[in-house]
Amino acid sequence: MKLKELKSNKSFIWKTLAITTIAIMFIPMMYSLFYLKAFWDPYGSLKQVPVAIVNQDKSYSKDGKSYTLGKDLVKKLKDDPSMKWEFVNYNKAKEGVTGTDYYAMIVIPKDFSEKIANSSTGDFKKPKLEYIANKGRNFIFSQLSSKAAESMQNQISTKIAKQTSEVLVDKLYDVKNSIKDASTAQNKIQDGTQKLVNGSGDLSNGLNTAYTGSQALKTGLDTAATGSNTLGNGLLQLSNGNTTITNGLGSALKGSSDLQNGLNQLSNGQAQIVKGSGDLLAGLTAFKTQLSKGTDMNELKKATSTIAQSSNNIINNSKATVTNATTANSEIDSAIAALNKGDSATALSELQKAKNSTTTIVALNAPSQASTDNITSITTIDTAVSAVSGQVQSTLAQTQKTMGSAIDKFIDGANKINQGSTQVYNGLNSAATGANSLSSGLSKLYDGSNKIQTGLNSAYTGSQNLTTGLNTAASKTGELSSGLGTLNDGSKTLNSGLGTLNDGAIQLKNGLNDGYNTINNNLKFTSTGMANFVSNPISLSDKSINKVSSYGEGLAPYFISLSLWLGAMFINLIISVVSMLNLTKNKFLNSFVGKLIVGIGLVTIQSIMLTLSLQLVLGMTSVNNAYFYLNNVFTSIVFFSIMYGLSTAFGVMATPISFVLLILQLSSCAGTFPIETAPVFYRVVNKVIPMTYTVKVIRMVLSGINYSDLSHNLLVLLSFIVIFLLGGFGIKTLRSSIKNGIANENAENAA
């Protein structure tokens, strides 16, 4: 009854449908416009979102440099408008995140600067930025703020990398210089090791020679020790013999002194003899004179007295015959006394004795040729005295006659005595002089002998010490020889080791030189340049194609497709209601094609309104404006054709089917995230739903067209139109045929 009333009130229904249709026409535009506007540029609007920053960092000094990284970070954030940074203490920040004041908080720890400063010297203790977000309040923003914290971390890491790189490069230059110095030093070391190798070879040869020489030296020292011992024994014997010589020289020195004294006395006596012989010669001459004159007894006595006096002088001065001379003197005195008494016999006897004594004197004191002549003279005198004595015994007169010739002989003998005495005297003087030289020489010889004795004693003592020293030297030389043998073996080992060392030194030298050349050839950058490179090693050249200017533009293909789907679904619903209520009697409008055309017209208007609003309100641009409008119109037609085919086939049931399709498309069309991130089911569905292809086409129209891909997607969408329209019409025809068949069957049954 009510339905009949509604049908009767067609005017009211048309008005209601008209208003509804007009409202539906705005649904795609409003849905896309409002939604995209709200999220058109959310990253550019984060400066209004409060995030708490808590700086607990304390400044830290190291190597004369002050580190205040927490303070520097706060200063940088104050100039960063990307978010609403609020710098508060920890308690307030914690309370605000737990409540509603802050979406997140970032805490800079108190040892932040200290750990970063120490990292340059190898103390790798990472400082931690503490990030706390209230994800339950807004998960999406928590993700964004987390990215901000990560960005902060990256900035600090970049700064640390820059500082560390500067230190590292500076150290590399230090290493380079050190390698250069080491290379130079190693060159000198290698030169030294080469010299050591050469020297060790010479040392080995020298030690081998020294070892051989030490053995020969030991043999020589043993021989020398034996010889030194023999020398000591010889020196001892020589010292003993020299002692005997010295003692003999002492005695000879004393005898030479006595000889000298005796010769001096003999010389003096000989001088008296010379004088006495002169006097004797004079007396004899006078005696002869008196005798030739007939000298009387008194003259004879006088002459005899003179002869006696002369003999006495000769006797007194003959040192070697003191005793005989004394006797002769006594006998002559007796002869003189007898002559004084006139006792010529006694006088002759005493003279004979005196003659004997005188003969003895001459024999003892003058063994020379001069003494022989004196003896001859004395003999002559004796003969004369004997003759005188004989004549005296006969007659004094005859004596006087015969004594003349005898006296002549006596005078000749006396003359010879005088000459001989003079020669003896001269000889004694020479002997005395020689005895003096002999005494002086013997004295020097004695002194020299004493010195020789002292030297021999010292030499003997020294020879004993030498023998001991040579024995010790021989023993030590044996030890030296053994040590030199060991040392020689060691020098060979040393030479081998030094050779190995030299080879290693050469390799090290070459390695250092190669290392220096390598690092010198490759270390062509400064610490600042390397720090800048390490902190930002990649220069990103953004040559992206099909650029999208904003977050909203990136989501636009998804929301445009969604909006047009909803718009087409509501338009199809209105047409279905009109058809179901049979509000028009126009056959064309009630036909399949008529309703299709009406629906296409309405969704076309929707798509144009949507596209225009996006351009005017959001400033959305496309690579081709005509393509943008045409594609949106085509998309609306595709979506309406699908829904119209469904409604044609299934009637009212098409609406829930459309909603199911909408839900599947929202999760499977890859409008937000790449389809590769979705589970397998959604990836399978993605290939058979129309919104997958409309999203792709709209993206190309907005950012960049791949015409091959565009053609493919458009053909797929066109196939959706054909399939759903033909399918819907075919199903409706089949349903009508079945329905008519059932109706006819019922009519026949009723008849």
TIRO-534552 format. One line per field, with one value per residue (C-alpha): residue in three letters; x, y, z. Coordinates in steps of 0.5 Angstrom, whole numbers. Layout:
<recs>
type <- [ala / ...] $
X <- [X / ...] $
Y <- [Y / ...] $
Z <- [Z / ...] $
</recs>
This chain:
<recs>
type <- [met / lys / leu / lys / glu / leu / lys / ser / asn / lys / ser / phe / ile / trp / lys / thr / leu / ala / ile / thr / thr / ile / ala / ile / met / phe / ile / pro / met / met / tyr / ser / leu / phe / tyr / leu / lys / ala / phe / trp / asp / pro / tyr / gly / ser / leu / lys / gln / val / pro / val / ala / ile / val / asn / gln / asp / lys / ser / tyr / ser / lys / asp / gly / lys / ser / tyr / thr / leu / gly / lys / asp / leu / val / lys / lys / leu / lys / asp / asp / pro / ser / met / lys / trp / glu / phe / val / asn / tyr / asn / lys / ala / lys / glu / gly / val / thr / gly / thr / asp / tyr / tyr / ala / met / ile / val / ile / pro / lys / asp / phe / ser / glu / lys / ile / ala / asn / ser / ser / thr / gly / asp / phe / lys / lys / pro / lys / leu / glu / tyr / ile / ala / asn / lys / gly / arg / asn / phe / ile / phe / ser / gln / leu / ser / ser / lys / ala / ala / glu / ser / met / gln / asn / gln / ile / ser / thr / lys / ile / ala / lys / gln / thr / ser / glu / val / leu / val / asp / lys / leu / tyr / asp / val / lys / asn / ser / ile / lys / asp / ala / ser / thr / ala / gln / asn / lys / ile / gln / asp / gly / thr / gln / lys / leu / val / asn / gly / ser / gly / asp / leu / ser / asn / gly / leu / asn / thr / ala / tyr / thr / gly / ser / gln / ala / leu / lys / thr / gly / leu / asp / thr / ala / ala / thr / gly / ser / asn / thr / leu / gly / asn / gly / leu / leu / gln / leu / ser / asn / gly / asn / thr / thr / ile / thr / asn / gly / leu / gly / ser / ala / leu / lys / gly / ser / ser / asp / leu / gln / asn / gly / leu / asn / gln / leu / ser / asn / gly / gln / ala / gln / ile / val / lys / gly / ser / gly / asp / leu / leu / ala / gly / leu / thr / ala / phe / lys / thr / gln / leu / ser / lys / gly / thr / asp / met / asn / glu / leu / lys / lys / ala / thr / ser / thr / ile / ala / gln / ser / ser / asn / asn / ile / ile / asn / asn / ser / lys / ala / thr / val / thr / asn / ala / thr / thr / ala / asn / ser / glu / ile / asp / ser / ala / ile / ala / ala / leu / asn / lys / gly / asp / ser / ala / thr / ala / leu / ser / glu / leu / gln / lys / ala / lys / asn / ser / thr / thr / thr / ile / val / ala / leu / asn / ala / pro / ser / gln / ala / ser / thr / asp / asn / ile / thr / ser / ile / thr / thr / ile / asp / thr / ala / val / ser / ala / val / ser / gly / gln / val / gln / ser / thr / leu / ala / gln / thr / gln / lys / thr / met / gly / ser / ala / ile / asp / lys / phe / ile / asp / gly / ala / asn / lys / ile / asn / gln / gly / ser / thr / gln / val / tyr / asn / gly / leu / asn / ser / ala / ala / thr / gly / ala / asn / ser / leu / ser / ser / gly / leu / ser / lys / leu / tyr / asp / gly / ser / asn / lys / ile / gln / thr / gly / leu / asn / ser / ala / tyr / thr / gly / ser / gln / asn / leu / thr / thr / gly / leu / asn / thr / ala / ala / ser / lys / thr / gly / glu / leu / ser / ser / gly / leu / gly / thr / leu / asn / asp / gly / ser / lys / thr / leu / asn / ser / gly / leu / gly / thr / leu / asn / asp / gly / ala / ile / gln / leu / lys / asn / gly / leu / asn / asp / gly / tyr / asn / thr / ile / asn / asn / asn / leu / lys / phe / thr / ser / thr / gly / met / ala / asn / phe / val / ser / asn / pro / ile / ser / leu / ser / asp / lys / ser / ile / asn / lys / val / ser / ser / tyr / gly / glu / gly / leu / ala / pro / tyr / phe / ile / ser / leu / ser / leu / trp / leu / gly / ala / met / phe / ile / asn / leu / ile / ile / ser / val / val / ser / met / leu / asn / leu / thr / lys / asn / lys / phe / leu / asn / ser / phe / val / gly / lys / leu / ile / val / gly / ile / gly / leu / val / thr / ile / gln / ser / ile / met / leu / thr / leu / ser / leu / gln / leu / val / leu / gly / met / thr / ser / val / asn / asn / ala / tyr / phe / tyr / leu / asn / asn / val / phe / thr / ser / ile / val / phe / phe / ser / ile / met / tyr / gly / leu / ser / thr / ala / phe / gly / val / met / ala / thr / pro / ile / ser / phe / val / leu / leu / ile / leu / gln / leu / ser / ser / cys / ala / gly / thr / phe / pro / ile / glu / thr / ala / pro / val / phe / tyr / arg / val / val / asn / lys / val / ile / pro / met / thr / tyr / thr / val / lys / val / ile / arg / met / val / leu / ser / gly / ile / asn / tyr / ser / asp / leu / ser / his / asn / leu / leu / val / leu / leu / ser / phe / ile / val / ile / phe / leu / leu / gly / gly / phe / gly / ile / lys / thr / leu / arg / ser / ser / ile / lys / asn / gly / ile / ala / asn / glu / asn / ala / glu / asn / ala / ala] $
X <- [0 / 6 / 9 / 3 / 3 / 11 / 9 / 4 / 8 / 13 / 14 / 17 / 21 / 24 / 26 / 29 / 33 / 35 / 38 / 41 / 44 / 47 / 50 / 53 / 56 / 60 / 62 / 68 / 71 / 70 / 73 / 79 / 80 / 79 / 83 / 89 / 88 / 89 / 95 / 98 / 104 / 105 / 112 / 112 / 107 / 111 / 114 / 108 / 108 / 112 / 118 / 122 / 130 / 133 / 141 / 144 / 151 / 157 / 163 / 169 / 176 / 182 / 188 / 187 / 181 / 174 / 168 / 161 / 157 / 150 / 150 / 152 / 146 / 141 / 144 / 143 / 136 / 134 / 135 / 132 / 124 / 123 / 119 / 117 / 123 / 122 / 128 / 126 / 129 / 128 / 122 / 118 / 120 / 118 / 111 / 110 / 111 / 107 / 101 / 99 / 104 / 110 / 109 / 116 / 123 / 130 / 135 / 143 / 146 / 151 / 157 / 156 / 162 / 166 / 165 / 166 / 172 / 175 / 173 / 179 / 184 / 181 / 176 / 170 / 164 / 158 / 154 / 147 / 141 / 135 / 129 / 122 / 116 / 108 / 107 / 100 / 98 / 100 / 104 / 105 / 108 / 112 / 115 / 117 / 120 / 124 / 127 / 128 / 132 / 136 / 137 / 140 / 144 / 147 / 148 / 152 / 155 / 157 / 161 / 164 / 166 / 169 / 173 / 176 / 178 / 181 / 185 / 186 / 189 / 193 / 196 / 197 / 201 / 205 / 206 / 208 / 213 / 215 / 216 / 220 / 224 / 224 / 226 / 232 / 234 / 233 / 238 / 243 / 242 / 242 / 249 / 251 / 249 / 253 / 259 / 257 / 257 / 263 / 267 / 264 / 268 / 274 / 273 / 272 / 278 / 282 / 280 / 282 / 289 / 289 / 287 / 293 / 297 / 295 / 297 / 304 / 304 / 303 / 308 / 313 / 311 / 313 / 320 / 321 / 319 / 324 / 329 / 328 / 329 / 336 / 337 / 336 / 340 / 346 / 345 / 346 / 352 / 354 / 353 / 357 / 363 / 362 / 362 / 369 / 371 / 369 / 373 / 379 / 379 / 378 / 384 / 388 / 386 / 389 / 395 / 396 / 395 / 401 / 405 / 404 / 406 / 412 / 414 / 414 / 418 / 423 / 423 / 425 / 431 / 433 / 434 / 438 / 442 / 443 / 446 / 450 / 452 / 454 / 458 / 461 / 464 / 466 / 470 / 473 / 476 / 478 / 481 / 485 / 488 / 490 / 493 / 497 / 500 / 502 / 496 / 498 / 494 / 489 / 487 / 486 / 482 / 478 / 477 / 474 / 470 / 467 / 466 / 463 / 458 / 456 / 455 / 451 / 446 / 445 / 443 / 439 / 435 / 434 / 427 / 426 / 433 / 432 / 434 / 441 / 442 / 442 / 447 / 451 / 451 / 453 / 459 / 461 / 461 / 465 / 470 / 471 / 472 / 477 / 481 / 480 / 484 / 489 / 486 / 486 / 485 / 479 / 477 / 477 / 473 / 468 / 468 / 468 / 461 / 459 / 460 / 456 / 450 / 450 / 450 / 444 / 441 / 442 / 439 / 433 / 431 / 434 / 433 / 433 / 438 / 440 / 441 / 445 / 450 / 450 / 451 / 457 / 459 / 459 / 462 / 468 / 468 / 468 / 474 / 477 / 476 / 479 / 485 / 486 / 485 / 490 / 495 / 494 / 496 / 502 / 504 / 501 / 506 / 504 / 497 / 497 / 501 / 496 / 490 / 491 / 488 / 483 / 480 / 479 / 475 / 472 / 470 / 468 / 463 / 461 / 459 / 455 / 452 / 450 / 447 / 444 / 441 / 438 / 435 / 432 / 430 / 426 / 423 / 421 / 418 / 414 / 412 / 410 / 405 / 403 / 402 / 397 / 393 / 393 / 390 / 385 / 383 / 382 / 378 / 373 / 373 / 372 / 366 / 364 / 364 / 360 / 355 / 355 / 353 / 348 / 345 / 346 / 342 / 337 / 337 / 337 / 331 / 327 / 329 / 325 / 319 / 320 / 320 / 314 / 310 / 312 / 309 / 303 / 302 / 303 / 297 / 293 / 295 / 292 / 286 / 286 / 287 / 281 / 277 / 279 / 277 / 270 / 270 / 272 / 266 / 261 / 264 / 262 / 255 / 255 / 257 / 251 / 246 / 249 / 248 / 241 / 240 / 242 / 238 / 232 / 235 / 235 / 227 / 225 / 229 / 225 / 219 / 219 / 221 / 216 / 211 / 213 / 213 / 206 / 203 / 206 / 203 / 196 / 196 / 195 / 189 / 189 / 186 / 180 / 179 / 178 / 174 / 169 / 169 / 168 / 163 / 159 / 162 / 157 / 154 / 147 / 145 / 138 / 136 / 129 / 124 / 117 / 118 / 112 / 113 / 109 / 106 / 99 / 101 / 104 / 97 / 93 / 92 / 90 / 85 / 82 / 81 / 77 / 73 / 71 / 69 / 65 / 62 / 60 / 57 / 53 / 51 / 49 / 45 / 41 / 40 / 38 / 33 / 30 / 29 / 27 / 21 / 20 / 20 / 20 / 16 / 21 / 23 / 30 / 32 / 29 / 33 / 40 / 44 / 40 / 41 / 48 / 49 / 46 / 50 / 57 / 54 / 54 / 60 / 64 / 61 / 64 / 71 / 71 / 69 / 74 / 80 / 78 / 78 / 84 / 88 / 84 / 85 / 91 / 95 / 96 / 99 / 100 / 105 / 99 / 93 / 88 / 90 / 89 / 82 / 81 / 84 / 79 / 73 / 75 / 77 / 70 / 67 / 70 / 68 / 61 / 61 / 63 / 58 / 52 / 54 / 54 / 47 / 44 / 46 / 44 / 40 / 40 / 45 / 50 / 51 / 54 / 58 / 61 / 63 / 66 / 70 / 72 / 75 / 79 / 81 / 83 / 88 / 90 / 91 / 98 / 96 / 100 / 105 / 108 / 104 / 111 / 110 / 103 / 102 / 101 / 93 / 93 / 98 / 94 / 88 / 92 / 92 / 85 / 82 / 81 / 83 / 90 / 91 / 87 / 92 / 98 / 95 / 94 / 101 / 103 / 99 / 101 / 109 / 111 / 108 / 111 / 106 / 107 / 105 / 100 / 97 / 97 / 93 / 88 / 87 / 86 / 81 / 77 / 77 / 74 / 68 / 67 / 67 / 62 / 57 / 57 / 57 / 51 / 47 / 48 / 46 / 40 / 38 / 39 / 35 / 29 / 29 / 29 / 24 / 19 / 20 / 18 / 12 / 9 / 10 / 6 / 1 / 0 / -1 / -6 / -10] $
Y <- [0 / 5 / 3 / 5 / 11 / 12 / 11 / 15 / 21 / 21 / 28 / 27 / 21 / 25 / 31 / 26 / 22 / 29 / 31 / 25 / 24 / 31 / 30 / 23 / 27 / 31 / 24 / 23 / 30 / 31 / 24 / 25 / 33 / 32 / 26 / 28 / 35 / 33 / 28 / 32 / 34 / 31 / 31 / 39 / 40 / 36 / 43 / 43 / 37 / 37 / 33 / 33 / 34 / 32 / 34 / 31 / 31 / 34 / 38 / 34 / 36 / 31 / 33 / 40 / 40 / 41 / 37 / 39 / 35 / 35 / 43 / 43 / 38 / 43 / 49 / 46 / 43 / 50 / 52 / 46 / 47 / 40 / 39 / 43 / 41 / 43 / 43 / 41 / 36 / 29 / 28 / 33 / 30 / 23 / 26 / 29 / 23 / 19 / 24 / 28 / 34 / 30 / 25 / 23 / 25 / 24 / 24 / 26 / 22 / 25 / 21 / 23 / 28 / 24 / 17 / 21 / 24 / 18 / 14 / 18 / 14 / 7 / 7 / 5 / 5 / 8 / 13 / 12 / 17 / 15 / 15 / 14 / 15 / 14 / 10 / 8 / 16 / 16 / 10 / 14 / 19 / 15 / 12 / 19 / 21 / 15 / 17 / 24 / 21 / 16 / 22 / 26 / 19 / 19 / 27 / 26 / 19 / 23 / 29 / 23 / 20 / 26 / 28 / 21 / 21 / 27 / 24 / 18 / 21 / 25 / 19 / 16 / 22 / 21 / 13 / 15 / 20 / 14 / 9 / 14 / 15 / 8 / 6 / 11 / 8 / 1 / 3 / 5 / -1 / -6 / -2 / -4 / -11 / -12 / -9 / -14 / -20 / -17 / -16 / -23 / -26 / -23 / -24 / -31 / -31 / -27 / -32 / -38 / -35 / -33 / -40 / -43 / -37 / -39 / -46 / -44 / -39 / -44 / -49 / -43 / -41 / -48 / -48 / -41 / -43 / -49 / -44 / -39 / -44 / -46 / -39 / -38 / -44 / -41 / -34 / -38 / -41 / -34 / -31 / -35 / -35 / -27 / -28 / -31 / -26 / -21 / -23 / -25 / -18 / -15 / -19 / -17 / -9 / -10 / -13 / -8 / -3 / -6 / -7 / 0 / 2 / -2 / 0 / 7 / 5 / 1 / 7 / 12 / 7 / 6 / 14 / 13 / 7 / 12 / 17 / 12 / 9 / 16 / 17 / 11 / 13 / 19 / 16 / 11 / 16 / 20 / 13 / 12 / 19 / 18 / 11 / 14 / 19 / 14 / 15 / 13 / 9 / 15 / 16 / 9 / 9 / 15 / 12 / 5 / 10 / 13 / 6 / 4 / 10 / 9 / 1 / 4 / 8 / 3 / -2 / 3 / 4 / -3 / -5 / -12 / -14 / -10 / -16 / -17 / -9 / -9 / -14 / -11 / -5 / -8 / -12 / -5 / -2 / -7 / -6 / 1 / 0 / -5 / 0 / 5 / 0 / -1 / -9 / -9 / -17 / -16 / -10 / -15 / -20 / -16 / -13 / -20 / -21 / -14 / -17 / -23 / -19 / -14 / -20 / -22 / -15 / -15 / -22 / -20 / -13 / -13 / -19 / -14 / -13 / -7 / -11 / -16 / -10 / -8 / -15 / -15 / -9 / -11 / -17 / -13 / -9 / -15 / -17 / -11 / -11 / -18 / -16 / -10 / -15 / -19 / -14 / -11 / -17 / -17 / -11 / -4 / -2 / -7 / -6 / 1 / -1 / -7 / -3 / 2 / -2 / -6 / 1 / 3 / -4 / -2 / 5 / 2 / -3 / 3 / 7 / 1 / 1 / 8 / 7 / 1 / 4 / 10 / 5 / 1 / 7 / 9 / 2 / 3 / 9 / 6 / 0 / 5 / 9 / 2 / 0 / 6 / 5 / -3 / -1 / 4 / -1 / -6 / -2 / 0 / -8 / -9 / -4 / -7 / -14 / -12 / -8 / -15 / -19 / -14 / -15 / -22 / -23 / -19 / -23 / -29 / -27 / -24 / -31 / -34 / -30 / -30 / -38 / -37 / -32 / -36 / -43 / -39 / -35 / -42 / -45 / -39 / -39 / -46 / -44 / -38 / -43 / -47 / -40 / -38 / -45 / -44 / -37 / -39 / -44 / -38 / -33 / -38 / -39 / -31 / -30 / -35 / -31 / -24 / -27 / -29 / -22 / -18 / -22 / -20 / -13 / -13 / -15 / -10 / -5 / -7 / -7 / -1 / 3 / -1 / 1 / 8 / 9 / 5 / 10 / 16 / 14 / 13 / 18 / 24 / 27 / 32 / 30 / 35 / 32 / 25 / 27 / 31 / 25 / 19 / 24 / 24 / 19 / 19 / 24 / 22 / 25 / 24 / 23 / 20 / 19 / 20 / 25 / 26 / 32 / 31 / 25 / 27 / 27 / 20 / 17 / 21 / 15 / 11 / 16 / 18 / 11 / 9 / 16 / 14 / 7 / 10 / 15 / 10 / 5 / 10 / 13 / 5 / 5 / 11 / 8 / 1 / 5 / 9 / 2 / -2 / 4 / 4 / 12 / 13 / 10 / 12 / 6 / 8 / 10 / 4 / 0 / -3 / 2 / 8 / 6 / 5 / 12 / 15 / 12 / 14 / 21 / 22 / 18 / 23 / 29 / 26 / 25 / 32 / 35 / 31 / 32 / 40 / 40 / 37 / 42 / 48 / 46 / 42 / 45 / 38 / 37 / 32 / 30 / 31 / 35 / 32 / 25 / 27 / 28 / 23 / 18 / 20 / 19 / 13 / 10 / 12 / 9 / 2 / 2 / 4 / -1 / -7 / -5 / -4 / -11 / -14 / -10 / -12 / -19 / -20 / -14 / -11 / -16 / -12 / -7 / -12 / -15 / -8 / -7 / -14 / -12 / -5 / -8 / -13 / -8 / -3 / -9 / -11 / -6 / -3 / 4 / 5 / 0 / -4 / -11 / -15 / -13 / -16 / -24 / -29 / -28 / -21 / -21 / -26 / -22 / -16 / -19 / -19 / -13 / -7 / -2 / -5 / -2 / 5 / 6 / 5 / 9 / 15 / 15 / 15 / 21 / 24 / 23 / 20 / 16 / 9 / 9 / 1 / 0 / 5 / 2 / -5 / -3 / 1 / -5 / -9 / -4 / -4 / -12 / -11 / -6 / -11 / -17 / -14 / -11 / -17 / -22 / -18 / -17 / -25 / -27 / -22 / -25 / -32 / -30 / -27 / -33 / -37 / -33 / -33 / -40 / -41 / -36 / -40 / -46 / -44 / -41 / -47 / -51 / -46 / -47] $
Z <- [0 / 2 / -4 / -8 / -5 / -6 / -14 / -14 / -11 / -17 / -16 / -9 / -11 / -17 / -13 / -7 / -13 / -16 / -9 / -8 / -15 / -14 / -7 / -10 / -16 / -11 / -7 / -11 / -11 / -3 / -2 / -6 / -4 / 3 / 4 / 0 / 3 / 10 / 8 / 2 / 5 / 13 / 13 / 11 / 17 / 23 / 25 / 29 / 33 / 40 / 41 / 48 / 47 / 54 / 54 / 60 / 56 / 60 / 56 / 56 / 55 / 51 / 48 / 49 / 46 / 49 / 46 / 47 / 42 / 46 / 47 / 39 / 38 / 42 / 38 / 31 / 33 / 35 / 28 / 25 / 24 / 22 / 28 / 34 / 39 / 46 / 51 / 58 / 63 / 64 / 68 / 65 / 58 / 61 / 64 / 57 / 53 / 58 / 58 / 52 / 52 / 47 / 42 / 43 / 47 / 45 / 51 / 50 / 55 / 60 / 57 / 50 / 49 / 53 / 49 / 42 / 44 / 47 / 40 / 36 / 40 / 40 / 46 / 42 / 47 / 43 / 46 / 46 / 44 / 48 / 44 / 47 / 43 / 45 / 39 / 42 / 41 / 34 / 31 / 24 / 27 / 32 / 26 / 23 / 29 / 30 / 23 / 26 / 31 / 26 / 22 / 28 / 29 / 22 / 23 / 29 / 26 / 20 / 25 / 28 / 22 / 20 / 26 / 26 / 19 / 20 / 26 / 22 / 16 / 20 / 23 / 16 / 14 / 21 / 19 / 12 / 15 / 20 / 15 / 11 / 17 / 18 / 11 / 11 / 18 / 15 / 9 / 14 / 18 / 12 / 10 / 17 / 17 / 11 / 14 / 20 / 15 / 12 / 18 / 21 / 15 / 17 / 24 / 23 / 19 / 24 / 29 / 25 / 24 / 32 / 34 / 30 / 32 / 39 / 39 / 36 / 41 / 47 / 44 / 43 / 51 / 53 / 49 / 52 / 59 / 59 / 56 / 61 / 66 / 63 / 63 / 70 / 72 / 68 / 71 / 78 / 76 / 72 / 79 / 83 / 78 / 78 / 86 / 85 / 80 / 85 / 91 / 86 / 84 / 91 / 93 / 86 / 88 / 94 / 91 / 86 / 91 / 95 / 89 / 87 / 94 / 93 / 86 / 89 / 95 / 90 / 85 / 91 / 93 / 86 / 85 / 91 / 88 / 82 / 86 / 90 / 84 / 81 / 88 / 87 / 80 / 83 / 89 / 85 / 80 / 86 / 89 / 83 / 82 / 89 / 88 / 82 / 87 / 92 / 96 / 103 / 108 / 110 / 102 / 102 / 108 / 105 / 98 / 102 / 106 / 100 / 97 / 103 / 103 / 96 / 98 / 104 / 100 / 95 / 100 / 104 / 98 / 95 / 98 / 96 / 100 / 106 / 110 / 106 / 105 / 112 / 113 / 107 / 111 / 117 / 114 / 110 / 117 / 120 / 114 / 115 / 122 / 121 / 116 / 121 / 126 / 120 / 120 / 113 / 113 / 117 / 113 / 107 / 110 / 111 / 104 / 102 / 106 / 104 / 96 / 98 / 101 / 95 / 90 / 93 / 93 / 85 / 84 / 88 / 85 / 78 / 74 / 68 / 63 / 67 / 73 / 69 / 68 / 75 / 77 / 72 / 75 / 82 / 80 / 77 / 84 / 87 / 83 / 84 / 92 / 92 / 88 / 93 / 99 / 96 / 94 / 101 / 104 / 100 / 100 / 100 / 95 / 90 / 91 / 89 / 83 / 81 / 84 / 78 / 73 / 77 / 79 / 72 / 71 / 78 / 75 / 68 / 73 / 77 / 71 / 68 / 75 / 75 / 68 / 69 / 76 / 72 / 67 / 73 / 76 / 69 / 69 / 76 / 74 / 68 / 73 / 78 / 73 / 70 / 77 / 78 / 72 / 74 / 80 / 77 / 72 / 77 / 82 / 76 / 74 / 81 / 81 / 75 / 77 / 83 / 79 / 74 / 81 / 82 / 75 / 75 / 82 / 79 / 72 / 76 / 80 / 73 / 70 / 75 / 75 / 67 / 68 / 72 / 68 / 61 / 65 / 67 / 60 / 57 / 61 / 59 / 52 / 52 / 55 / 50 / 44 / 47 / 47 / 41 / 38 / 41 / 39 / 32 / 31 / 34 / 29 / 24 / 27 / 27 / 20 / 18 / 23 / 20 / 13 / 15 / 18 / 13 / 8 / 13 / 13 / 5 / 5 / 11 / 7 / 1 / 4 / 8 / 1 / -3 / 3 / 3 / -4 / -4 / 1 / -2 / -9 / -6 / 0 / -4 / 0 / 6 / 12 / 11 / 4 / 7 / 13 / 8 / 3 / 9 / 12 / 6 / 1 / -4 / -8 / -10 / -16 / -16 / -23 / -22 / -27 / -26 / -20 / -15 / -11 / -5 / 0 / -3 / -10 / -9 / -5 / -11 / -16 / -10 / -7 / -14 / -16 / -10 / -10 / -17 / -15 / -10 / -15 / -20 / -15 / -12 / -19 / -21 / -14 / -17 / -23 / -20 / -16 / -22 / -26 / -20 / -18 / -26 / -25 / -32 / -38 / -43 / -47 / -49 / -41 / -39 / -44 / -43 / -47 / -45 / -37 / -39 / -43 / -37 / -32 / -36 / -37 / -30 / -28 / -33 / -30 / -23 / -26 / -29 / -22 / -19 / -23 / -24 / -16 / -15 / -20 / -17 / -10 / -9 / -15 / -17 / -24 / -29 / -35 / -40 / -38 / -43 / -41 / -34 / -35 / -41 / -36 / -30 / -35 / -38 / -31 / -28 / -34 / -33 / -26 / -28 / -33 / -28 / -23 / -29 / -31 / -24 / -23 / -30 / -28 / -21 / -19 / -12 / -10 / -14 / -9 / -4 / -9 / -11 / -3 / -3 / -9 / -6 / 0 / -4 / -8 / -3 / 0 / -7 / -11 / -9 / -8 / -2 / -1 / -7 / -8 / -7 / 1 / 1 / 2 / -3 / -3 / -5 / -10 / -14 / -13 / -15 / -22 / -23 / -20 / -24 / -19 / -20 / -27 / -26 / -20 / -25 / -31 / -26 / -24 / -31 / -32 / -26 / -26 / -33 / -38 / -41 / -47 / -48 / -41 / -41 / -47 / -44 / -38 / -42 / -46 / -39 / -37 / -44 / -43 / -36 / -39 / -45 / -40 / -35 / -40 / -44 / -38 / -35 / -41 / -42 / -35 / -35 / -42 / -39 / -33 / -37 / -41 / -35 / -31 / -38 / -38 / -31 / -32 / -38 / -35 / -29 / -34 / -37 / -31 / -28 / -35] $
</recs>
